Amino acid sequence: MSAEAVAQDGAEVNAEDKPYPSAVAGWTLVVLLTLAYIFSFVDRYILGLLIEPIKAEFGLSDRAIGWLLSAFTIVYGFVGIFMGWMIDRGRRTWIVAIGMALWSAATVATGTAKSFAQLFTARMGVGVGEATLSPATFSMIGDSFPPEKRGKPIAFYSSALPIGAGLASLLSGAVIAWTAASGTQSLPLFGELEPWRFTLIVVGLPGLFFAALFFFVREPIRRPAQTSEDVIAGNGIADAFRYIFDNFALYFGFVMVVCCMTAIAYSQGFLAPVFERTWGWSPQTYATFNGIALLIIGPLNMMLMGTISDSWTTKGVPDAALRLMYIGFFIMVPTAALPMFMPSAELAFLILCVNTVGIGIVSAIGVTALLVITPAQIRGQVVALYYLAISWFGSLGPIMVGELSSLVFGEDELRLAVATVPFIFAIIPLAMMPMTRRLYGDQIARLNGSGR
């Protein structure tokens, strides 16, 4: 396919004739986007650490909490489809700026909610805003780094997930402990606030200021695909859907591995109350230990996986990313359930640290593996559809935990509901693994043979 003339700051350039940005420029952009992702994940994760006071104030059941935890993901993926279309056409840095401002404001709104409906709506707002970030990020990384050098920047960006979760744990643990000792807090414009409300507002406000920075970040030049038209001809949403439909078995088997990961990870929003109800750990204690573990294990694990992925790919292992995903899968599934049957909180938490490694591998490598089999001109839309699938499917995790806890096991045995989820969601990807790996290799050969 001939290169497209693309506009950059009002001037037309031929992207094929331009080298990739310098390493400094590329990594500067990645660092800024990673910081934004840290903000997003703090806002996303912190609600799970505040379940018990929210549940008490509004008189909610575990079933209602499960739906509340899923409010974010219900809209996150759906809005991402539209965002993917915009990202493949609009100024991506500005889209990120607007999205970040929106999700930060929605986090603040969560802290001011007066009813369950307002809580639910505010969390949906967080999902709408955050739907802009990852599709825009991976599109820009694809335009900033050659294929054999994308693993590390993608893994670096993905490391924001455990960093954000860790910071959310430590911050919320500190704020909960402080406000529990000193009672309600007062903020200008907000008045007297309960500890959980104060926590949400405090973590939401800084993102409003950081968002403005992206209006001044340079947009990477788009690099049109060099894939021949027998693979894909256009860059519209219909082209993206047609490409996925033509390769449905491959994409379904691939995405189900990541869906299992998100179902497990989202269901772990219930871990703070599990540790409190089962072993007597306070939310502050769990938050502190969890924050330290995530900050130590998560970034190192993700960067290591990105490095290994790039190294294996350079050495001639074309499906390196998929192989690493499968390794992560076989680590995360058993270690998500086993801790729920341990005799002590300490032993349970130690096994959950191993689980963090498995979840981190799949999370860090998923998009790298996706880009290998996706033509560049539909990358933003396919990544958005990918996040739609893993978010919607992942939202079933906390919903299922809440339903099983309230209706099957009883809320005193919340741990059994959490332990059930990994095995339920592992069945389909496990059964499809042999076929998925074969189709994945065939598609790499097809794309490379077409001159991509």
N, C-alpha and C positions, 0 to 999 in steps of 0.2 A: 504494500500500500504506500502511495506517495505521502510525503510529510504534509501536514496541514500547516498553514500559516496561522500563527496564534498571536494574539495581542497581549502585550505586556506594558502596562503603564502608557497606553496609547500608541505604542510603536509595534509594528508587525515584525516578527522574527520567524525564521524557520527553525523549529526546535531541533530537527535532526542535525543541523549545522552547528549547534551550540553544544559545548561540553557540559557535563554535569556541574553544578555549583561547586565551589571549593569545599574542602572538608570543613573548614572553619565555618563557612556560611551554612552548610548543611547541618552541622552539629549544633550550631547556635539555634537554628529553627527547632531542631529536635528537643533541645533543652527547654526552650520556652513552652513547647507543646507538652512536654512531660510535666512541667510545673503546673500547667493548666489541668492536666489529667490528675495530678495529686490533689488539687483543689476539688475536682469533680468527685474523686473517690472518697475524700473526707466527707463531702456533703451527702454522698450516696450511702456510705457505710455507717455513719454515726447513728442513724435511727435504730439500728439493731441493738445498740448498746443502751438505748433508752426505753426499751420495751416495757419493763415493769412499771416505771412511773407513769408512762402514757396509758398503759392498760388500766392502772388503778384510777387515774383521773377520769377517764372516759367510760370505765366499767366494761372493758372489752374482753372477749374470749380469745384464746389462741387462734381460733378460726378467723376472727376478724383481723387479728394481727398479721396472720399469713397473707390475707388480701391486701392489707396496708403495705407490707413489705414488697408486694408484687405490683403496687400501683405505678412505681417507677418504670418497671420493665414492660408493663402493658402498653405504654405509649412510646417508650424509648425506641423499640424496633420499628414500630409502624411509622413514626415520624421520620425515622432514619431513611426510609425509601425516598421520600420527597427531598430530604437533605442530600441524599446521594445524587439525585438528579441535579440539584442546585450546585453541588460541589463539582460535578463534571463540567459545569458551565460558568459558575460565578467566581467571585474573588474569595478564595477559601479562608484567608486570614480574617477578613471582615465577618464572614459567617461564624467563625470561631469566637470572635469578639462578642457578637450579639448573643450567641448561644450561651457563653459563659456568664454574661450579665443576667440572662434569664434564669439559669439554674441557681445562681447565687441568690437572686431575689426570691425564688421559690423556696429555697431553704430557710430564708428568713421568715417567709410566710408560714412555713410549717410550724415555726416556733410561736406564731401568733394565733394559730388555729383555735376556734372555739367549739368545734364539733368534729365528729368523725368524718363527715362529708368534706369539711374544709381541710382536714388532714390529708385525706385521700386526693383531693384536687391539687393541693400544694405539691404532694409527692409526684403526681403526674406532671406538674410543671417542671420539676427537676428533670424528669425523663425527657421532656420536650427539648429543654436546653442542652442536655448532655448528648442528645442524639446527633448534634452537629460535630462533635469533637473528633471521635475516632475515624469516621469516614474521611473527613478533611485531612486528618493527620496522615493516614496511610496513603492517600492520594498524593500528598505533598512529599512524603518520603520516597514514593515511587518515582517522583520527578527530580529528586535531589541526590539519589544514590543509584549506581548500577545494580543489576540483580544480585551479583555475587557479594555485594557489600550491604545488603539491606537487613540481614539478620541481626546485626548488632544494634543499629538504630531502632529497629522495631522492638527488640528485647529491652533496650534502654527505656523506651517509651512505656512498654508494658510493665517495667519495674515500678512505675508509679502506682500500680494497683496495690502491691503490698506496702509501699511507702505510705500511700494515702490511707490505707486501712490501719497501718501501724500508728500513724499520727492521729487518726481519728480515735483510736483506742486510748492512746496516752492522753490526748487532750480531753476527751470526754471523761476518762477516769479521774484526771486532776480536777476538772470543773465539778464533776459530781461530788467528789470528796470535799472540795472547798465549799460548795454551796450547801451540802448536807450539814457541814459544821456551822455555817454562818446563816443558814436560812435563805429566804428569797433575796434576789438581787434586783437592783434598779438600773435601768438604762435610759438615757435621754430619748424621748419620743416613744418609748415602749412602756415606761412605768415599772411597777413591781412585777417580777417574773419568777415563776417556779424554776428550779434548777434545770429541768430538761428543756424548758423554753429558752432560758438564758444560753444554754449550750448551743442550741441550733442557731440562734441569732448571731452569737459570737463567731461561729465557724462560717456562716453565710456571708457576712458583710465584707470581709477582705476580698473575696472574689469579684465583687463589683468594681473594685479599683484596678485589680490586675487585668480584668477584661479589656480595659481601655488601651492597654499596651499593644494589643494585636491590630489595632487600626493603623499602627505605624510600622508593622513588620512587612518586609518585602515578600511578595508572592513569587514562588518558584515558577519558572517557565514550564508550561505543560509540554510533555514529550509524547507525541502521538505514537501509537503502536506501529511496529514494523511487521505485524502479522498479516499474512496474505488474506485476501477476501474469501477464500474457501473456508477459513476458520470463523471470521466475523467481519461483517461489512460496515456496520454503523456504530454509533455510540448512544443511541436512544434507549429509553427504558424497555421498549419492545425488543431491542437487540439483546439487552442484558437478560431478559426473561427467556428469550428464544435460546440463547446460548446455554443457560442453566437447564432449560427443559431438554435440550439435545444431549446434555451430559448429566441427566437427573440422578442416575444411580451413583455416579461418582460424587456429585455434590452432596447428596443425601447421606451416603455412608461417611463422608468426610465430616460434614457438619454435625452429625449425631455424636461424634466423639466430643466435640466442643460443647454441644448441648448437655451432655452428661456432666461435664465440668461445671457449667453455669448452674445447673440444677443443684448440684452438691454445694457449690460456693454460696448461692443465694439462700439455700436452706440453712446454712450455717449462721444466718442472721439470728437464729434461735439459740446459739451456743451460750450466750451470756445467761439467759434464764435456765438453760440446761444445767450449767455449772452451779447456779444458785440453788435450784430445786433438788439436784441430785447429790452434790457434795458440799453445799453450803458456802461456796465462794461468793463474795459480794460482787456486784457488777464492777466496782472499782478494781478489785483484785484481778478479776478476769481481764478487764480492759488493759491493765498495766502489763501483765504477763504476755497477753496477746500482742500488744503494741511492740514490746521489745523483741519478741520472736519474729514478728513480721518484718521489722526493720533490719534485723540481722540476716534472716534466711532469704527473704523475698528478692531483694535487688541482686544479691550475689548469685542466686540460683538462676534468675532470668538472664542476666548478662552472660553467665556461663553457657546457658543453652543457646543464646544467640551466637556466641563465639563458636561453639561446637557445630551449629547448623552451617555457618559460613565456611568453617574448615572442612566439613564433610562434603559440602557442595563443591568447593574448590578442588577437592581431591577426586571428584568424579562420581559422587553419590547423589544423583539427581533428586531422589526422594528422601533426602536427609531429614527435612523438616517433618515429613509424615512419620518417619521412624521414631523421631524424638517424641512426637505427640503420642504414639502408642506406648512408649516407655512411661510417659507421664500418666496415661490412662491406667496402666496396671499398678502404678503406685497409689494413685488417688482413690480408687474405688474401695479397696479393703480398708485402707487407713482412715476413711471417712466414717465407717461403721464401727470398727473395732473399739475406738475410745469410749463409746457409749456403754460398754460392758466392763470397764475397768473398775477395780475396787477403790481407787483413789483419784482425786482430781489431778494430782501431779503426773501420774502415769498416763491418764487420759490425755492430758495436755501435751506430753512428750510425743505420743503417737500422732497427735494433731499437727505437731511440727513437721513430721514426715509427710503428712497429708498436704501441708503447705507447699512442699517441694513438688509433689505430683501435680497439684492444681497450677502451680506456677509454670511448670514445663508446658502444659497444654495451653495456658493463657499466653505465654510468651511466644510460642511457635505457631499458633493457629493462623494468624494473618500471614506470616511468612510463607506457610504452606499453601495458603489460599492464593497468594499472588503468583505462585509458580504456575498455576493452572488457569490463570485469568488474564485475558488480553487487556492491555493497558487502557484502551479507549472506553472500557466499561468498568474500570477498576473501582471508581467511587461508588457506582450503583451496586456492584456486586458485593463490595464490603458493607454497604448499607443493608442489603438483603441478608447478608451473613449475620449482621448484628440483630436484624429483625428476628431471624430464626433462633439464634442462641439466646436472645433476651426473652422472647415469648416462651420458648421451651423451658428456659431456666426459671421463669416465673412460676412454673408448675411446682418447683421444689419447695418454696416456703408455703405455697397454697396446700400442697399435699401434707406437709408437716402439720400445719394447722388443722386440717381436716382429720388426719389420723389421731392427733393428740386429743382433740375435742370429742370425736365421735367413736374412736376405736380403742385406743390404749388408755385414755384418761389423762388429764392435764398434769397429774403427778408423775406420769411416766412419759413425759415429753421426749426423753432421750431415746425411747424405742421408736418414736415417729421419725426422729432425725436419723437413726440407724437404718431405717427401712429404705429411705430415698436412694442411696447410692446403688443398691442392687437393682431396684426397679428401672432406673434410667440407664444402667449399663448393659441391659439385655440386647437391645437393638444394635448399638455400635459394635459390640463384641461379636455378634452373629455375622455382621457384614464385613468384618475386617479383611478376610482374604480377598473378597471381590473388590473392595475399595482400594486396596494396595495395588492390585493388578490394573484397575482402571486408571489409577493415579499415574502409574508408570507409563501406560499407553498414551495418556493425554500429554505428558511431558514430551514424549517422543514425537507426537503429532505437532505440537506447537514448535518445537525446535526444528523439525523437518520442514515446517512452513516458513522458516526464515525469521522466526521471532527473535 
